[in-house]
Amino acid sequence: MSATVQFFDSDGATQITNFNFGDIFSGQHIRPKKFGVKSTSDRVLNAVQQLLEAIAGNDGIDQAFHAADTVTISPPYSVVAALSAAGAGGVWGLLTTYGYKITWINALGETLGSTEVTVNVDIATKVVNLSWNAVPAGATGAKVYRTQAPGTYGSNTLRATLGATNVFVDDGSAVGAGTPPTTNTTAGFNLAVVLSAPGSGGVWSGTGPKFWRVVGYDTDGIEVANSFEATVNVDNTTKTVALSWASITGAATIRVFRSTTTGLYTSALVTVLIGSATAYVDTGTATGVGDLTSTPSYGIPPTPINSNSAIAEGNVAIGQMYFFWVKLDVPVSTPETGNPRLVYETARET
């Protein structure tokens, strides 16, 4: 029986086989980085630990630190689709093989879809009984997606939005607008944007869609947390836009960036705020010098990240994911020449 895992990037979707933080020199540290681990085993992994392990000849083990992510929710796993007997109330319009994916949702976002399950509906009055793992901490609901082309989920494949449950009976009723996400945003550092009424003090040079990102920096100017993009259509130049976000632990300053083009933040700095700020009202004044080229952090890292001891992840089911954060912090006295500062990050059963 296999005991294998896959490692994923911060989005929870992009598989990686290695990761290089890039150059870091004596007396420096880097932006914390989130990673995910998914069990691809054919059995439950027992008492899993996430370990930092030394590589011979390197001192990276003394400079790498990690911490568990207790916010990001694993996509559903242990999904089962069971076809009932005839006469159970089904109203299927097409008898074919259907595919299903399930997601968890919370106030911040949504997981990726579960591993797909399929079922062949051969009689219109049958129903499909779906079940999956128990509701995890932090989840407030679930979504069920269904497709007539297993493996492909178009823009109208959302079958149901549920409360905090792990069962659903599909009678074949129509699907609606929605498709499984391509990233896991359940720990997302999100912005809320609210457009005011006209005459509120706006001085915009023109109307149209505007886009914002917010980034927190520590006392050394290193990013702590980097938000997802938020947008609103400013349809009147005298309106203002109220931005708000979660408190960023460890931030000394916060920068607000604005753009008229999604994903492009060149000369986009709006303002610099104190680290405890959680809101800003944008009146539309011109942006200034300051580019934002870094990507969202998919959450706010825990503080502190100062341990290189093993992280106990417990038993991990087939298809289950867990997440953790990594940080590098290099002492001033560390030699530079010939010192790549390598370290292994390993998932292991105990």
PEURSUL-V619138 format. One line per field, one symbol per residue. ss: DSSP state (a for helix, b for strand, c for the rest). psi: psi as a letter, one per 20 degrees, with the letter a starting at -180 (. if undefined). burial: I if it has 24 or more other C-alpha atoms within 12 Angstrom, else O. A space follows every 50 residues. Layout:
ss->???
psi->???
burial->???
This chain:
ss->ccccbbbbccccccbbccccccccccccbcccbbbbbbbcccccbbbbbb bbbbcccccaaacbbbbbbccccccccccbbbbcccccccccccccbbbb bbbbbccccbcbccccbbbbcccccccbbbbcccccccccbbbbbbbccc cccccbcbbbbbccccbbbbcccccbcbccbcccccccccbbbbbccccc cccccccbbbbbbbbbbcccccbbbbcccbbbbbccccccbbbbbccccc ccbbbbbbbcccccbcccbbbbbbccccbbbbcccccbcccbcccccccc ccccccbcccbbbbbbccccbbbbbbbbbcccccccccccccbbbbbbbc
psi->pqnqrqqqahijhopqirpoiapprpjrrrpqpqrqpppkrjrppplpqp qpqqppjqjhhiipqrqqojgppqqqrlppopparqjijqlpipoapqqq qqqqqaihbqrrqrpqqqpooiphjrrooqqaqqprphpiaqqpqqqinp ipoaimjohqpranrkqqoojjrqrapqqqriqojijqnqqpppparqkj jqkqirrrpqqqqppqqaijjppgqprrqqqqoojpijrrppqqrqpopi phqpppqqrjppiompljpgrprqhiqjqpooijqqqapoqoirrqikro qqprnkpkrqpoiapprpiqqrqrqqqpopqhipqgpknilqqqoppqq.
burial->OOOIIIIIIIIIIOOOOOOOOOOIIOOOIIIIIIIIIIIOOOOIIOOIII IIIOOOOOIIIIIIIIIIIIIIIIIIIIIIIIIIOOOOOIOIOOOOIIII IIIIIIOIIIIIIIIIIIIIIOIIIIIIIIIIIOIIOIIIIIIIIIIIOO OOIOOOIIIIIIOOIIIIIIIIOOIOOOIIIOIIIIIIIIIIIOIIOOOO OIOIOOOOOIIIIIIIIIOOOIIIIIIIIIIIIIOIIIIIIIIIIIIIII IIIIIIIIIIOOIOIOOIIIIIOOIOIIIIIIIIIOIOOOOIOOIIIIII IIOOIOIIOIIIIOOIIIIIIIIIIIIIIIOOOOOOOOOIIIIIIIIIIO
